[in-house]
Amino acid sequence: MIAPPKSRRPQEWVAPLASRGRRGASAALQDLEDRILAGERVTQEEALFLHEEADLLTLGRMADAVKRRLHPEGRITYIVDRNLNPTNVCITDCGFCAFYRSPGHREAYVLSRDEIYRKVEETVRLGGQQLLMQGGHHPHLLSDWWCELIADIRARFDINCHALSAPELDHFSHMEKRPVQEVLADLVEAGLGSVPGAGAEMLVERVRKIIAPKKTTTDRWLEVHRRVHEAGLRTSGTMMFGNVETAAERVEHLIRLRDLQDETGGFTAFASWNTQPDGVPEEHLYPEKTTPAVYLRVQALSRIVLDNFENIQTSYVTQGTKLAQVSLHYGANDFGGTMLEENVVSAAGCFNLESVQRLEHQIRTAGFEPVQRNSWYGLVDERYQGPRGPLTREDAATHAAAPQAWRERALAAKEASAQ
C-alpha cells in the first residue's frame, strides 16, 4: 500500500530528482512500473505518488510504454481543422480567459453568416475534416441559432461540426428552461457531429469556485457529457492545469474522467494544456506559467491513468512544435489539429499554428509516421492503406441511439413532465 505524499500547490512544487527516486521510492516505483507495463490500472493514491515521486524520465518511460502497447504501429495522427468562434460574447466572466468580451463591449462581435461561410469554404478547400465552433455563453444566441447555423453548414459543406461545449449546452438548458436532452436532440437533428471537451478546466469544485465561479459545476460538466454520449455523439476530455490546483486535484480530475469513460466509453481522446496567464483579467490570481517539464509530467501521467482512453493529444498550440515532438515520447499519439484559425489561447499571447507540411515534418523527425484523421479518429489519409475506423458519427457512437429515436424519447419526457 503506497502512502500518498503531501500534495502541494503549483508554486510550492519541486520536481523529484532521479537520485531521490533511487534513494527513497525506487522499490515502489519499480513495482508500479511493472504493473503498469502489464496493463494493470493505477489507483488514485498511486497516481498521486507517481506525480510527486517519479522523476520525469521514469514517468515518461512508463507513459511511452503504455502508448506503444495501445498504438504499436508507430503512427501519429492529426486532423486538418479550424477553430471558428462565431462570437466572443460571454457572461461567465472567467478570470483566466483573455478572449471573451461582455455584452455591449466595444470589441464584442458576432460574425455574419457570410463571414462564417467564407471561413468554412476556405477550410474545406484546404482539405479540412473538422470545424471546431464555440461561442461562449451568449445571452441571446441560444440553441435555435446554433441549430440553424449547423444545419446550414451541413447543407452547404462536407465537414463535421465539432461544436459547443458542456457549459454552453448547460447554458442553453438553463436559459431555455428545458432539459439538456431536448437541446441535444435538436442539435443532433441539425447535424452536430461531435462535442469538444472545453470548459472542463479543473474538475474540482474548490478550483472552479476560484477561477470560474459562474461556470458549470464539475458534476454538471460530467452529466452533460454523459447525456451527449447517450445521444450517440462522441466527445473529448480536457484539462487546464497550472493555476491554483494541487497535484492531488490534477489526479482527481483524471479519475473523474476515467470513471465516466468506464460508464459510457464516449470519449475519443484527452488533451491537457497549462494555463496561459499573461494578460488575462485576473492574472494576479495565478502563479507563473508552468514549465515544459511540468507539461510533460502531466501528459505522461494522463496516459498512465486514463487507461480507457484510446488517444492522448499533445497541445502544440500552447507548447510549440519542439516540445510537442518530445511529448510524442511521453504518451501522446495525436498531434491535434492544424487549426487554420485559433482565437482563444492566442488572445493570451500564445500563438503556435503550423502548416500541414511543417506539422508532418515535425512528426517524421520525431520518428513516427503522420496520418490524417477525422473527428472520430477514423483514418482519412489517402496515403494510408489499411483499416480506417469510424467515418461518421453513427459509426463512432458508443450508444446506438439513432438521432430520431433520441428526439422522440426527449419529447416524450417533456410531455410527461408537463402533465
PyMOL commands that set and color helices and strands:
alter all, ss='L'
color gray80, all
select helices_A, chain A and resi 10-12+18-37+44-53+56-70+113-125+143-156+166-176+180-190+205-211+218-230+247-264+283-285+292-305+316-319+321-327+345-348+356-365+393-396+403-418
alter helices_A, ss='H'
color red, helices_A
select strands_A, chain A and resi 75-79+81-84+130-133+160-163+194-195+234-241+267-274+311-313+334-337+369-372
alter strands_A, ss='S'
color yellow, strands_A
deselect
rebuild
show_as cartoon
